[in-house]
């Protein structure tokens, strides 16, 4: 994550970028486990993201977002039931 804040004394403007390289979603789940109860939830697949946010927080309508999120073979199972599966082509199954 990188970014900068300009005009901090007058009217702050932000420019923030977040990059997540291709990551196993199970690694993300392990990182979140101490904050969120996910005992019955099982995630699989890969995630990558490149996101940007810029504008003035005091004027939400000025905020501009752009970016891309890539999901590869994502699966969510809850209580031993497959809830959703997303393939590389974006199709979904249950």
One Martini backbone bead per residue (centre of mass of N, CA, C, O) as a GRO file, in nm:
protein
   94
    1UNK     BB    1   0.096   0.036   0.023
    2UNK     BB    2   0.029   0.360  -0.111
    3UNK     BB    3   0.076   0.725  -0.051
    4UNK     BB    4  -0.089   1.055  -0.042
    5UNK     BB    5  -0.102   1.386   0.111
    6UNK     BB    6  -0.262   1.685   0.025
    7UNK     BB    7  -0.364   1.977   0.148
    8UNK     BB    8  -0.397   1.940   0.468
    9UNK     BB    9  -0.489   2.244   0.564
   10UNK     BB   10  -0.726   2.288   0.359
   11UNK     BB   11  -0.785   2.024   0.135
   12UNK     BB   12  -0.766   1.714   0.144
   13UNK     BB   13  -0.572   1.482  -0.055
   14UNK     BB   14  -0.587   1.162  -0.203
   15UNK     BB   15  -0.340   0.887  -0.289
   16UNK     BB   16  -0.418   0.544  -0.332
   17UNK     BB   17  -0.243   0.224  -0.327
   18UNK     BB   18  -0.321  -0.129  -0.399
   19UNK     BB   19  -0.118  -0.429  -0.381
   20UNK     BB   20  -0.185  -0.776  -0.476
   21UNK     BB   21  -0.045  -1.044  -0.510
   22UNK     BB   22  -0.054  -1.349  -0.582
   23UNK     BB   23  -0.284  -1.524  -0.358
   24UNK     BB   24  -0.372  -1.731  -0.121
   25UNK     BB   25  -0.670  -1.744   0.043
   26UNK     BB   26  -0.577  -1.912   0.289
   27UNK     BB   27  -0.374  -1.697   0.389
   28UNK     BB   28  -0.585  -1.481   0.447
   29UNK     BB   29  -0.754  -1.642   0.645
   30UNK     BB   30  -0.530  -1.681   0.857
   31UNK     BB   31  -0.490  -1.372   0.910
   32UNK     BB   32  -0.809  -1.331   1.001
   33UNK     BB   33  -0.872  -1.540   1.237
   34UNK     BB   34  -0.815  -1.338   1.489
   35UNK     BB   35  -1.078  -1.143   1.394
   36UNK     BB   36  -1.242  -1.390   1.261
   37UNK     BB   37  -1.496  -1.621   1.259
   38UNK     BB   38  -1.392  -1.926   1.053
   39UNK     BB   39  -1.443  -2.234   1.134
   40UNK     BB   40  -1.675  -2.312   0.895
   41UNK     BB   41  -1.480  -2.173   0.686
   42UNK     BB   42  -1.375  -2.233   0.337
   43UNK     BB   43  -1.104  -2.133   0.139
   44UNK     BB   44  -1.023  -2.093  -0.217
   45UNK     BB   45  -0.761  -1.998  -0.411
   46UNK     BB   46  -0.704  -1.686  -0.591
   47UNK     BB   47  -0.553  -1.349  -0.546
   48UNK     BB   48  -0.568  -1.026  -0.715
   49UNK     BB   49  -0.459  -0.668  -0.686
   50UNK     BB   50  -0.548  -0.328  -0.822
   51UNK     BB   51  -0.580  -0.023  -0.639
   52UNK     BB   52  -0.755   0.306  -0.651
   53UNK     BB   53  -0.752   0.628  -0.464
   54UNK     BB   54  -0.901   0.957  -0.531
   55UNK     BB   55  -0.930   1.263  -0.339
   56UNK     BB   56  -1.184   1.409  -0.130
   57UNK     BB   57  -1.312   1.309   0.168
   58UNK     BB   58  -1.512   1.559   0.213
   59UNK     BB   59  -1.585   1.471  -0.105
   60UNK     BB   60  -1.710   1.186  -0.215
   61UNK     BB   61  -1.773   1.269  -0.521
   62UNK     BB   62  -1.448   1.301  -0.583
   63UNK     BB   63  -1.405   1.009  -0.572
   64UNK     BB   64  -1.173   0.785  -0.730
   65UNK     BB   65  -1.188   0.468  -0.890
   66UNK     BB   66  -0.958   0.191  -0.951
   67UNK     BB   67  -0.922  -0.139  -1.105
   68UNK     BB   68  -0.824  -0.485  -1.011
   69UNK     BB   69  -0.971  -0.816  -0.978
   70UNK     BB   70  -0.843  -1.150  -0.926
   71UNK     BB   71  -1.003  -1.467  -0.972
   72UNK     BB   72  -0.900  -1.811  -0.888
   73UNK     BB   73  -1.067  -2.070  -0.816
   74UNK     BB   74  -1.304  -1.994  -0.624
   75UNK     BB   75  -1.394  -2.103  -0.287
   76UNK     BB   76  -1.689  -2.168  -0.076
   77UNK     BB   77  -1.720  -2.310   0.250
   78UNK     BB   78  -1.997  -2.419   0.469
   79UNK     BB   79  -2.037  -2.665   0.665
   80UNK     BB   80  -1.959  -2.868   0.416
   81UNK     BB   81  -2.061  -2.653   0.198
   82UNK     BB   82  -2.095  -2.545  -0.119
   83UNK     BB   83  -2.151  -2.214  -0.204
   84UNK     BB   84  -1.900  -2.126  -0.403
   85UNK     BB   85  -1.785  -2.102  -0.750
   86UNK     BB   86  -1.500  -1.967  -0.934
   87UNK     BB   87  -1.384  -1.933  -1.235
   88UNK     BB   88  -1.170  -1.797  -1.467
   89UNK     BB   89  -1.435  -1.702  -1.651
   90UNK     BB   90  -1.664  -1.619  -1.410
   91UNK     BB   91  -1.813  -1.853  -1.341
   92UNK     BB   92  -2.083  -2.002  -1.156
   93UNK     BB   93  -2.128  -2.216  -0.865
   94UNK     BB   94  -2.285  -2.469  -0.623
   0.00000   0.00000   0.00000
